[in-house]
Amino acid sequence: MSFPVLFGVLALLTIFGYFLGRSRALATAGGHVRNLHSLPNYYGYYIGLWCAVPGFLLLLAWMGFETSILDGMLVASLPADKQNLPAAELSLLINDVKNLARGDVTSREVIDVALQDAADFYAHIKSMSKMLLTGILVVLTCGGILLARQRIAPELRARNSVEKAAMVIMIICSTIAVLTTLGIILSLLFESLRFFEKVHPLDFVFGLEWSPQTAIRKDQVGATGLFGAIPLLAGTMLISLIAMCVAAPVGLMAAIYMSEYAPSKVRGTVKPMLEILAGIPTVVYGFFAALTVAPFFRDWGLDLGLTISSESALAAGMVMGIMIIPFVSSLSDDVMSAVPQSLREGSYGLGA
């Protein structure tokens, strides 16, 4: 079974454990909830946790270590001359073996016997790995369900156990979020230090050309490269200016209409639609710009006798302006709606 299917099986077993724990708690209490220490749902959560947590940890561990273990077994099964290949060639060989085992296209025109044998061996151990994982998952989760079921009793403090488990899970999630952020910061820091070891900071900050044509490997031939940040900053400012020229008038006018003139029914319909537009991923706007807006401006420029590149700041600025219209409109509308009525009446009295 694939990992998505196994996660689905784990979810079904967890749901089964929940209903089993709930019914077991009511049965031990003679059907009277007042005889239980906790509500019946907590007993269901209790068994569900005993099922879900071990299974989830098993799947995560298997996903993390399966590839490296199978690759090691695959390399060990190769002939000695193949095992001693350079790292890049050995990695390419392993990818070819995996592609051949899946029936995909490989980088080799001729498939020799050793490569086919390696592909058959990899397919075999891959299948055995999935079967072993499925068996261990079923045994582990069912064992957790049975063990937790035996502990169900009216005096069991199920609510306390469930709340402690929920607290631990939330702490782990918070720790992962903090460590992820810290990892991003450290990665940027160390990569920046490596970059500035080769490029002087003043050349980067005040450089007027951006042409990063450098060799990334020792066997490549590349130019020295120019890493001036001024063109990047200028391009960003230009795109931002075009975007604000598009978004500010449209967004402000829409906000004024919704705040001051629109009927409540229209406002209740349009405002949620704008907020939904604000949730569209930026990659969708980028795809729209690359396939629709940029070719439109290029063809429009040709009709006028102008040369407009598909990668021009005009197309990027227009799409970015469309993208931030919901933000400008929604924020402006909230600000206008927050103005006290007394200030409105005072401004009307002064002739506004």
TACOR-V405559 format. One record per residue. N is the residue number from 0. RES is the residue in one letter. SS is DSSP state (2 for helix, 1 for strand, 0 for the rest). PHI is phi as a letter, one per 40 degrees, with the letter a starting at -180 (* if undefined). BURIAL is + if it has 24 or more other ideal C-beta (glycine too) atoms within 12 Angstrom, else -. Layout:
# TACOR-V405559
n: {N;N}
res: {RES;RES}
ss: {SS;SS}
phi: {PHI;PHI}
burial: {BURIAL;BURIAL}
This chain:
# TACOR-V405559
n: {0;1;2;3;4;5;6;7;8;9;10;11;12;13;14;15;16;17;18;19;20;21;22;23;24;25;26;27;28;29;30;31;32;33;34;35;36;37;38;39;40;41;42;43;44;45;46;47;48;49;50;51;52;53;54;55;56;57;58;59;60;61;62;63;64;65;66;67;68;69;70;71;72;73;74;75;76;77;78;79;80;81;82;83;84;85;86;87;88;89;90;91;92;93;94;95;96;97;98;99;100;101;102;103;104;105;106;107;108;109;110;111;112;113;114;115;116;117;118;119;120;121;122;123;124;125;126;127;128;129;130;131;132;133;134;135;136;137;138;139;140;141;142;143;144;145;146;147;148;149;150;151;152;153;154;155;156;157;158;159;160;161;162;163;164;165;166;167;168;169;170;171;172;173;174;175;176;177;178;179;180;181;182;183;184;185;186;187;188;189;190;191;192;193;194;195;196;197;198;199;200;201;202;203;204;205;206;207;208;209;210;211;212;213;214;215;216;217;218;219;220;221;222;223;224;225;226;227;228;229;230;231;232;233;234;235;236;237;238;239;240;241;242;243;244;245;246;247;248;249;250;251;252;253;254;255;256;257;258;259;260;261;262;263;264;265;266;267;268;269;270;271;272;273;274;275;276;277;278;279;280;281;282;283;284;285;286;287;288;289;290;291;292;293;294;295;296;297;298;299;300;301;302;303;304;305;306;307;308;309;310;311;312;313;314;315;316;317;318;319;320;321;322;323;324;325;326;327;328;329;330;331;332;333;334;335;336;337;338;339;340;341;342;343;344;345;346;347;348;349;350;351}
res: {M;S;F;P;V;L;F;G;V;L;A;L;L;T;I;F;G;Y;F;L;G;R;S;R;A;L;A;T;A;G;G;H;V;R;N;L;H;S;L;P;N;Y;Y;G;Y;Y;I;G;L;W;C;A;V;P;G;F;L;L;L;L;A;W;M;G;F;E;T;S;I;L;D;G;M;L;V;A;S;L;P;A;D;K;Q;N;L;P;A;A;E;L;S;L;L;I;N;D;V;K;N;L;A;R;G;D;V;T;S;R;E;V;I;D;V;A;L;Q;D;A;A;D;F;Y;A;H;I;K;S;M;S;K;M;L;L;T;G;I;L;V;V;L;T;C;G;G;I;L;L;A;R;Q;R;I;A;P;E;L;R;A;R;N;S;V;E;K;A;A;M;V;I;M;I;I;C;S;T;I;A;V;L;T;T;L;G;I;I;L;S;L;L;F;E;S;L;R;F;F;E;K;V;H;P;L;D;F;V;F;G;L;E;W;S;P;Q;T;A;I;R;K;D;Q;V;G;A;T;G;L;F;G;A;I;P;L;L;A;G;T;M;L;I;S;L;I;A;M;C;V;A;A;P;V;G;L;M;A;A;I;Y;M;S;E;Y;A;P;S;K;V;R;G;T;V;K;P;M;L;E;I;L;A;G;I;P;T;V;V;Y;G;F;F;A;A;L;T;V;A;P;F;F;R;D;W;G;L;D;L;G;L;T;I;S;S;E;S;A;L;A;A;G;M;V;M;G;I;M;I;I;P;F;V;S;S;L;S;D;D;V;M;S;A;V;P;Q;S;L;R;E;G;S;Y;G;L;G;A}
ss: {0;0;2;2;2;2;2;2;2;2;2;2;2;2;2;2;2;2;2;2;2;2;2;2;2;2;2;2;0;0;0;0;2;2;2;0;0;0;0;2;2;2;2;2;2;2;2;2;2;2;2;2;2;2;2;2;2;2;2;2;2;2;2;2;2;2;2;2;2;2;2;2;2;2;2;2;2;0;0;2;2;2;2;0;0;0;2;2;2;2;2;2;2;2;2;2;2;2;2;2;2;2;0;0;0;0;0;0;0;0;0;0;2;2;2;2;2;2;2;2;2;2;2;2;2;2;2;2;2;2;2;2;2;2;2;2;2;2;2;2;2;2;2;2;2;2;2;2;2;2;2;0;0;0;0;0;0;2;2;2;2;2;2;2;2;2;2;2;2;2;2;2;2;2;2;2;2;2;2;2;2;2;2;2;2;2;2;2;2;2;2;2;2;2;2;2;2;2;0;0;2;2;2;2;2;2;0;0;0;1;1;0;0;0;0;0;0;0;0;0;0;0;0;0;0;1;1;0;0;2;2;2;2;2;2;2;2;2;2;2;2;2;2;2;2;2;2;2;2;2;2;2;2;2;2;2;2;2;2;2;2;0;0;2;2;2;2;2;2;2;2;2;2;2;2;2;2;2;0;0;0;2;2;2;2;2;2;2;2;2;2;2;2;2;2;2;2;2;2;2;2;2;2;0;0;0;0;0;0;0;0;0;2;2;2;2;2;2;2;2;2;2;2;2;2;2;2;2;2;2;2;2;2;2;2;2;2;0;0;0;2;2;2;2;2;2;2;2;2;0;0;0}
phi: {*;c;c;d;c;c;c;c;c;c;c;c;c;c;c;c;c;c;c;c;c;c;c;c;c;c;c;c;c;g;g;b;c;c;c;c;c;b;c;d;c;c;c;c;c;c;c;d;c;c;c;c;c;c;c;c;c;c;c;c;c;c;c;c;b;c;c;c;c;c;c;c;c;c;c;c;c;c;c;c;c;c;c;c;c;d;d;c;c;c;c;c;c;c;c;c;c;c;c;c;c;c;g;c;c;b;c;b;c;b;c;c;c;c;c;c;c;c;c;c;c;c;c;c;c;c;c;c;c;c;c;c;c;c;c;c;c;c;c;c;c;c;c;c;c;c;c;c;c;c;c;c;a;d;c;c;c;c;c;c;c;c;c;c;c;c;c;c;c;c;c;c;c;c;c;c;c;c;c;c;c;c;c;c;c;c;c;c;c;c;c;c;c;c;c;c;c;b;b;c;d;c;c;c;c;b;c;b;b;b;a;c;c;b;c;c;b;c;c;c;b;a;c;c;g;b;b;c;c;d;c;c;c;c;c;c;c;c;c;c;c;c;c;c;c;c;c;c;c;c;c;c;c;c;c;c;c;c;c;b;b;c;c;c;c;c;c;c;c;c;c;c;c;c;c;c;c;c;c;c;c;c;c;c;c;c;c;c;c;c;c;b;c;c;c;c;c;c;c;c;c;c;c;c;g;b;b;b;c;c;c;c;c;c;c;c;c;c;c;c;c;c;c;c;d;d;c;c;c;c;c;c;c;c;c;c;c;c;c;c;c;c;c;c;c;c;c;c;c;c;g;c}
burial: {-;-;+;-;-;+;+;-;+;+;-;-;+;+;-;+;+;+;+;+;+;+;-;+;+;+;-;+;+;-;-;-;-;-;-;+;+;+;-;+;-;+;+;+;+;+;+;+;+;+;+;+;+;+;+;+;-;+;+;-;-;+;-;-;-;-;-;-;-;+;+;-;-;+;+;-;+;+;-;-;-;+;-;-;-;-;-;-;-;-;-;-;+;+;+;+;+;+;-;+;+;-;-;-;-;+;-;-;-;-;-;-;-;-;+;-;-;+;+;-;+;+;-;-;+;+;-;-;+;+;-;-;+;+;-;-;+;+;-;+;+;+;-;+;+;-;-;+;+;-;-;+;-;+;-;+;-;+;-;-;+;+;-;-;+;-;-;-;-;-;-;-;-;-;-;-;-;-;-;-;-;-;-;-;-;-;-;-;-;-;-;-;-;-;-;-;-;-;+;-;-;-;-;+;-;-;-;-;-;-;-;-;-;-;-;-;-;-;-;-;-;-;-;-;-;-;+;+;-;-;-;-;-;-;-;-;-;-;+;-;-;+;+;+;-;+;+;-;-;+;+;+;-;+;+;-;-;+;+;-;-;-;-;-;-;-;+;-;-;+;+;-;-;+;-;-;+;+;-;-;-;-;-;-;+;-;-;-;+;-;-;-;+;+;-;-;+;-;-;-;-;-;-;-;-;-;-;-;-;-;-;+;+;+;+;+;+;+;+;+;+;+;+;+;+;+;+;+;+;+;+;+;+;-;-;+;-;-;-;-;-;-;-;-;-;-;-;-;-;-;-;-}
